[in-house]
Amino acid sequence: MSSTKLIADSGATKAEWCLLKGKKKKTIFTQGISPFLMSSEQISSLLQKELKKKLAKTQVDEIDFYGTGCSSEQNIKSIKQALKEVFPSAQKIKVDNDMMGAAKALCGHEKGIACILGTGSNTCYYNGKRIVKGSPGLGYVLGDEGSGAYLGRKVIQHYLYNTFDEELKARFDAKYNTDRVEILDKVYRQPMPNRYMASFALFLSENRGHYMVENIIEDSFNDFFFNHLYKFRESWLYPIHFTGSVAYAFRDVLKAMCHTYELQPGRILKNPMQGLIEYHS
């Protein structure tokens, strides 16, 4: 009899869960789980409310959880504890970080470079079994090149520095109806400024073809390639794979840039779940 597996891919905002039993699969979305911001009790309570109820009386045998903040022993322990409490039938519970989830989803059991380009950005070299080299994640203030927050910040700069031409400025005003005072307040005083900045990346995908928009996209990805991919010798030996909403939205630019840099483009997934299902099946 086939065992029942539960796979999770969790960011701080939302989590995607997939229940696998033989060839049957069921997908459920819940709020994101961040062990930095939530205690084990809070995680357990969220899982009871948003996940357990939707799984009815299903007995879960194995859990593979990939999430943000799951690099420290303490955070891993906190999530394991909550999962064990909610799913006491699970004999195997494995918790790993989101970068490992992306690497398995993108590379499977092969060697490759795995990149996450979403609200933030990250990259690593994966040898088919484990992550051998990583790039220092400096967050949205010092790093996150090529991410939604990075792209969005450039949009805001172009707007506030009055660099946009009349046409783009009019489009920006029509879409956002904001001003300098509100933007600076949201960036410097309100919580989650990285998410706020990332929301402006949508302006770029809606205005493709304008030379200023294309320049912002190319400059941002150039910074990512130069500061991260160029640091790995393996980038010239193995395929470069991408996952994340930003990677998927601008996949044409990423493929073109790989060819320009003489790198081999690999898979580009909107999110890691499909690849994780293949990996764990």
N, C-alpha and C positions, 0 to 999 in steps of 0.2 A: 504494500500500500504506500502511495507517495505521501511524503510529509508535507505539511502546510508551512510555507515560508512567508514572512512579512518583511518587505524591503522598504526602507525609508530614505528619502533624500530631503534633508531639512535645512532651510536657511533661517534667518532670524525672523523673517516676515511670514513665510508659509512653508508648509511641509507637504510633500507628496508621498503617499503610502501605496504599496501594491501588495495585495495578498495573492500568493501563487499556490495553486493546488493542481498538480499535473499540468494540463494545458489551459485550465481556467484561471482567469485573473480578474481581480476587482481593484479599482483605483479609488482612493479616498484622499481628499485634501483637508488639512487641519491648519490651525495657526502654526507659525514657525516655533521652533524650540531653541532657545539660546541659554546654555548652561551658565553663561556669564550673568544673565539677567534674571534667571529663574532658579528657585531651589528645587530639590528632588521632589518635594511634596507638591509644589506648583505644577511641575511637569506631569506628575502622576495624576493630578486632578484634571488637567487639560486632556490627557489621554483617555481618561474614563469618560469625560463628557463628549469629546469630539471624535474619538476613534473607536473605543470599545463598543459603544452602543450601535455603531453602524456595522460592526462585525458579528452582531447577534451572538449566537452560541458557538461560533467557530473556535476550534481548539488550535492555537498557534504552536508549532513545534520549534521553529527557528526564527530568529530575528537578525537582520543585518541593517544596522542603522548608520547612516553617513550624515554628518551634520557640521554646522558651523561651530567653532569653539571646542571641537572634540580632539584637541591635541594634548591637553594636559590630563594627567592621571585622575585628578580630582573631578574634572568635568565629565570624563568618561564614566567614572564610578557613579556620579550623580544620575546620569541618564540610564545606566544599567540598572540601578536600584529602582528607578521609576518603572522601567519596562518590566522588570521581574515582578513588581507589585501588581501591575495591571494584567500581565500575561504569565501567571504562575506555571502554566503548562509548558512554557518554552524551555527546552533543554539546552539550547545553544543561543546565546545572545552576544553578538559582536558589535562593538561601537567603534567607528573610525571617523576621521575628519572628512570634510567635504572635498578636499583635494584628492584624497584616496578614492572617494566615490567617483569623481570625475575621471581619474586615471583608469580605473577599472571599466567604466562605462565607455570611454573613448578608445582605449588601447586593447581591452580584453586581456588576452594572455601574451600579447606581443609587446615588443619594445617601442616606445614612442614618447613624444613630448605632448603633455596634456596642459591645456590652457583654459582658465575660466575667465570669461568676460561678461560680467553681469553688472550689478550695482558697483561692485568692486572688481579687482582683477588679481589673478594668481597664476603661477605656472610651475611645472616640474618636469623632470626626466624620470620616466617609469621604466623599469627593466623587465616588465612582464609579470613581476611578482610583487615588487615593492617600489616605493619612491626612493630613488638614489640621490637625487639632487633637487633642491628647491630654490626658489627665488625669494629674497626677503620681502615679506608682505609689509609694506610701510603704511598701509591705510590711505584714506582719501586725502589727508592733509599733505603728506610727503610723497605718496606714490599713487598706486592704482591706475597707472597709465593704461589707456585704451578702454577703461571701464565707463559705465554710464555716468558715474559722478565726474569723471575726468572730461568726458565729452560735454556734459551739461555745464560744467564750469566754464569751458571755452565759449559756449553759446552765451552764457551770462556776461562774460567778459566782452565779447563782441557787441552785445547790446548796450552795456553800461559805458563802454569806451566809445560808443557811437561809430563803430567800425562797419556795421551792417550798412548796405546801400538802402535807399528809400524803400525799395520793394520788400526786402527781407524785414526791415524795421516795421513796416506796416503789417506784414504777416504775423510777426511776433506780437505786436500790440493787440491785434485782433484775437489771437489765440489765448494770450495769458492775462491781458488786462491788469498789469501790475506796474510797479514803479521801483525806483532805486531804493527808497526807504523800506518798502516791504521786502524786497529781495535781500538786502543787507541784514534786516532783522531775522529773516528765516535762516540765513546762512550762519550768522554769528550768535544769535540769541535763542533760537528755537531748537528743540530736540531733533535728532536724526537729520542733520544738514546734508549728509551724503545722499540720503534718499531724495531729498528735495532737489539737490543738484542733478541727480540722475534722471529726474522726471523731465528735464529739458532736452534729454537725448532724443526724445520722440520728435521734437521740432526738426531735427536733422533728417530722420527717416521720412518725414512728411514733405520735406523740401529738397529731395535729391535732384541732382542735375544743375542746381545753382552753383557757380564756381566757388563761392565762399563756403557753402555747406560742404562741398567735396573736399575743400582744403582743410577744414576743421577735422573731418573724419580721417583723412590721410595723415595729417600731422599727429593726431592722437595715436593712431595705430603704429606710425613710424616710431614714436616714443616707446611704445610697448615692445616692438621688435628689437629696437636698439638697446633698451635697458634690461630686457629679460631674455629673449630668444638668442640674441647675439652672445650672451654670456655662457651658453651651453655649447660645447664642442659637438654634442650629440644632435644639435639642431640640423646639422648638415648630413647626418647619417640616417635619421629616422623620420617618419611622417610627423607633421605638426597638426594636432587635433584641437578643436575648440568646442566649448559648450557655454551656454548662457544666452540670455535674451539679446544682448548687444552683439555677440558673435553671430547669432542667427540673423539678426536684422541687417547686418552689413557683411554677410558672408561673401558677396561678390568682391568687395574691397579686400577682404582677408586673403581670398584665393589669388587675386591679382598681385597682392603684395608678396605672397609666398613665391610666386613666379619671378617677381622682380628681384627678390633677395636670393633666388636660386635655392629655395627650400621646397620640400615636398608637402603639399597640402593634404591633410587627412580628412577625417570625419568632422562635420560641423553639426552638432545637435543643439536643439533649442533648450533642452534640459537633459540631465543624465539618466533619467528613469528608464527609457527604452534600452539604453546600453546596459544598465544594471540588471534589467530583467534577463537580457541575453546572457550576461556574465553568470548570474546565479541559477540560470536554468541549465 
